[in-house]
């Protein structure tokens, strides 16, 4: 059974992105073996805004070479042939994917998607890398209701 793992960087004051979604404050530690991290996953879950940021507004075949599921009510599946758009029934979709064999699922980016999956009891672990930066404002790790 696959696990959904929220692996995210957070500032000292609890933000996962700046006020405009910027993440340039995240320092890429050369000591971290990102390839080894990516190899733990074969599927990635991402929200629309994080997908747009990761692809710089374009359309990627897949993020990080993984099966990519973008959770969005505004994107149209017909416009994206290489990824899966999840507009409705996210609980059923996530539950079915977790039941498959394979590597874990990386919940990437946005706090809103994280909160929705967490409230539904679908997140198996939270892995936070604290970056020594103070943003003062931005997108919080746990957005309010």
ZINOR-V427221 format. One record per backbone hydrogen bond with DSSP energy under -0.5 kcal/mol. CO is the residue of the C=O (numbers start at 0). NH is the residue of the N-H. E is the energy in kcal/mol with one decimal. If there is no record, write none. Layout:
co: <CO/CO>
nh: <NH/NH>
e: <E/E>
This chain:
co: <2/2/3/3/3/4/4/5/5/7/9/10/13/14/16/17/21/22/24/26/28/31/32/33/34/36/37/39/41/42/43/44/45/46/47/48/49/50/51/52/54/57/62/66/67/67/68/68/69/69/70/74/75/76/82/83/83/84/85/88/89/90/91/92/93/94/96/97/99/103/103/104/104/105/105/106/107/109/110/111/112/113/114/115/116/117/121/124/125/126/127/128/128/130/130/132/132/132/137/138/138/140>
nh: <4/104/5/123/124/6/106/7/126/128/130/13/140/10/138/20/17/25/26/28/31/33/36/37/38/39/40/103/66/105/68/107/70/50/51/52/53/54/56/55/57/59/65/43/69/83/45/70/71/85/47/76/78/79/84/69/85/86/71/92/93/94/95/96/97/98/99/1/1/41/42/4/106/44/107/6/46/113/114/115/116/117/118/119/121/120/123/5/127/7/129/9/130/11/132/11/12/134/139/15/16/142>
e: <-0.7/-3.3/-0.5/-2.4/-1.5/-1.0/-2.7/-0.6/-3.7/-2.6/-2.9/-2.0/-2.6/-2.9/-2.3/-2.0/-3.0/-1.7/-0.7/-0.9/-1.7/-1.3/-1.7/-2.9/-1.9/-1.7/-1.8/-1.6/-2.3/-2.8/-2.6/-3.0/-2.7/-2.4/-2.5/-2.3/-2.7/-2.0/-3.4/-0.7/-1.6/-0.5/-2.4/-2.9/-0.5/-2.7/-2.3/-0.6/-0.8/-3.0/-1.1/-0.5/-2.0/-1.9/-0.5/-2.8/-0.5/-0.7/-1.6/-2.3/-2.8/-2.5/-2.3/-2.1/-2.5/-1.3/-1.0/-2.3/-0.8/-1.8/-1.0/-3.0/-0.7/-2.9/-0.9/-0.9/-0.6/-1.6/-2.7/-2.3/-2.6/-2.8/-2.8/-1.3/-3.0/-1.7/-0.5/-2.9/-0.6/-2.4/-0.6/-2.5/-0.5/-0.7/-2.7/-2.2/-0.6/-0.5/-0.7/-3.2/-1.0/-0.6>
